[in-house]
Amino acid sequence: MANGPALQSRAARRGRGRERARTESILRALAPALAGVLVMASGCATGADGVDACKQIEEARCKLAPACGIALQPPYSTAGTDVDACIRYYDIACLHGLEVGNPGTTTVNACVAAITDCATVVAPQNNPACAWLSPVPIDAGEDTPVVDAGTD
């Protein structure tokens, strides 16, 4: 019986070796899928600036639009109100961020607070508190070549 425990140990080692090989083959098979998930997860970030600011402004506009007689369809929705559908639409549309960048919490809050009348709902950039929403206009004269008419 002196060989008994040694034989059991070899058999146990063989069993563990098979189990380890099976685990390694499963991990090798899953590795590309796990790598793909990590790559896709890292690609989810948009790098957009002002996403939350956009959502806040558009939510304020969506909520006031019906009182201004502004139709909120499309987007068409079968769940909730037109206002709810408008807010859901901009939750996705705002993932691109603001064209002008994020001016900061204080400025955004002032703009949202200024969305109280129909004129601001329609064109918030025309309200002084939201004027930052308009991209800075480029002076047409900057890129225009200067033509010297001369005095000859």
C-alpha positions as CSV (number, residue, x, y, z in Angstrom):
1,M,0.0,0.0,0.0
2,A,3.0,2.2,0.0
3,N,2.2,3.1,-3.7
4,G,-1.5,3.8,-2.9
5,P,-1.2,7.4,-1.8
6,A,1.3,8.1,-4.6
7,L,-1.1,6.7,-7.2
8,Q,-4.0,8.8,-5.8
9,S,-1.9,11.9,-5.9
10,R,-1.0,11.3,-9.6
11,A,-4.6,10.7,-10.4
12,A,-5.7,13.8,-8.5
13,R,-3.0,15.8,-10.3
14,R,-4.2,14.5,-13.6
15,G,-7.8,15.5,-12.8
16,R,-6.6,19.0,-11.7
17,G,-4.5,19.2,-14.9
18,R,-7.5,18.4,-17.1
19,E,-9.6,20.9,-15.2
20,R,-6.9,23.6,-15.6
21,A,-6.6,22.8,-19.3
22,R,-10.4,23.1,-19.7
23,T,-10.4,26.4,-17.8
24,E,-7.6,27.8,-19.9
25,S,-9.3,26.7,-23.2
26,I,-12.5,28.5,-22.1
27,L,-10.5,31.6,-21.2
28,R,-8.8,31.5,-24.6
29,A,-12.1,31.2,-26.3
30,L,-13.6,34.1,-24.3
31,A,-10.6,36.4,-24.5
32,P,-11.5,37.9,-27.9
33,A,-15.1,38.5,-26.8
34,L,-13.9,40.2,-23.6
35,A,-11.5,42.3,-25.5
36,G,-14.3,43.4,-27.9
37,V,-16.5,44.4,-25.0
38,L,-13.7,46.5,-23.5
39,V,-13.0,48.2,-26.8
40,M,-16.8,48.9,-27.3
41,A,-17.1,50.2,-23.8
42,S,-14.3,52.6,-24.2
43,G,-15.8,53.8,-27.5
44,C,-19.1,54.8,-25.7
45,A,-17.6,58.1,-24.6
46,T,-18.5,60.8,-27.0
47,G,-16.1,63.4,-25.7
48,A,-19.0,65.9,-26.2
49,D,-18.9,69.2,-24.2
50,G,-22.0,70.5,-22.5
51,V,-24.2,67.4,-22.6
52,D,-25.9,68.2,-19.3
53,A,-26.2,71.9,-20.2
54,C,-27.9,70.9,-23.4
55,K,-30.3,68.6,-21.6
56,Q,-31.3,71.2,-19.1
57,I,-32.0,73.9,-21.7
58,E,-33.9,71.6,-23.9
59,E,-36.0,70.2,-21.0
60,A,-37.0,73.8,-20.0
61,R,-38.0,74.5,-23.7
62,C,-39.9,71.2,-23.9
63,K,-41.9,72.0,-20.8
64,L,-42.9,75.4,-21.9
65,A,-43.6,74.7,-25.6
66,P,-47.2,73.6,-25.2
67,A,-48.1,76.8,-23.4
68,C,-46.6,78.7,-26.4
69,G,-48.7,76.7,-28.9
70,I,-45.6,74.9,-30.2
71,A,-46.3,71.4,-31.5
72,L,-43.9,68.8,-30.1
73,Q,-44.4,66.2,-32.7
74,P,-42.3,64.7,-34.1
75,P,-40.8,62.9,-32.1
76,Y,-43.8,60.6,-32.1
77,S,-44.4,58.6,-29.0
78,T,-46.9,56.1,-27.7
79,A,-45.8,56.4,-24.0
80,G,-46.3,59.5,-21.9
81,T,-47.1,63.0,-23.0
82,D,-45.6,65.0,-25.8
83,V,-43.5,66.8,-23.3
84,D,-42.1,63.5,-22.0
85,A,-41.3,62.5,-25.6
86,C,-39.6,65.8,-26.3
87,I,-37.4,65.4,-23.2
88,R,-36.5,61.8,-24.1
89,Y,-35.7,63.0,-27.6
90,Y,-33.2,65.6,-26.4
91,D,-31.7,63.2,-23.8
92,I,-30.4,61.4,-26.9
93,A,-29.9,64.4,-29.2
94,C,-27.9,66.2,-26.5
95,L,-25.3,63.4,-26.4
96,H,-23.5,65.4,-29.1
97,G,-23.1,68.3,-26.7
98,L,-23.4,72.0,-27.4
99,E,-21.9,73.5,-30.5
100,V,-20.5,76.3,-28.4
101,G,-19.1,74.3,-25.5
102,N,-20.1,74.4,-21.9
103,P,-20.0,77.9,-20.3
104,G,-20.3,76.6,-16.7
105,T,-23.0,75.9,-14.3
106,T,-23.9,79.4,-13.3
107,T,-24.3,80.6,-16.9
108,V,-26.4,77.5,-17.8
109,N,-28.6,77.9,-14.8
110,A,-29.2,81.6,-15.7
111,C,-30.2,80.6,-19.2
112,V,-32.5,77.9,-18.0
113,A,-34.1,80.4,-15.6
114,A,-34.6,82.8,-18.4
115,I,-36.7,80.4,-20.5
116,T,-40.0,81.7,-19.2
117,D,-41.5,83.2,-22.3
118,C,-42.4,81.9,-25.8
119,A,-39.8,84.1,-27.6
120,T,-37.1,82.4,-25.5
121,V,-38.5,79.0,-26.1
122,V,-38.4,79.6,-29.9
123,A,-35.0,81.2,-30.0
124,P,-33.1,81.1,-26.6
125,Q,-30.0,82.5,-28.1
126,N,-31.8,85.8,-28.6
127,N,-32.3,86.2,-24.8
128,P,-29.4,88.0,-23.2
129,A,-29.0,85.2,-20.5
130,C,-28.7,82.6,-23.3
131,A,-26.8,84.7,-25.9
132,W,-23.7,82.4,-25.4
133,L,-25.7,79.7,-27.3
134,S,-24.9,81.6,-30.6
135,P,-21.5,80.8,-32.1
136,V,-19.4,83.8,-32.4
137,P,-19.9,85.2,-35.9
138,I,-16.9,85.4,-38.1
139,D,-16.3,88.9,-39.5
140,A,-16.8,88.6,-43.3
141,G,-14.0,91.2,-43.8
142,E,-11.3,89.1,-42.1
143,D,-10.8,86.6,-44.9
144,T,-11.6,89.0,-47.7
145,P,-8.5,90.0,-49.6
146,V,-7.7,93.7,-49.5
147,V,-7.8,95.3,-52.9
148,D,-5.9,98.4,-53.3
149,A,-7.6,100.6,-56.0
150,G,-4.6,102.8,-56.1
151,T,-4.4,106.5,-56.8
152,D,-2.9,106.4,-60.3
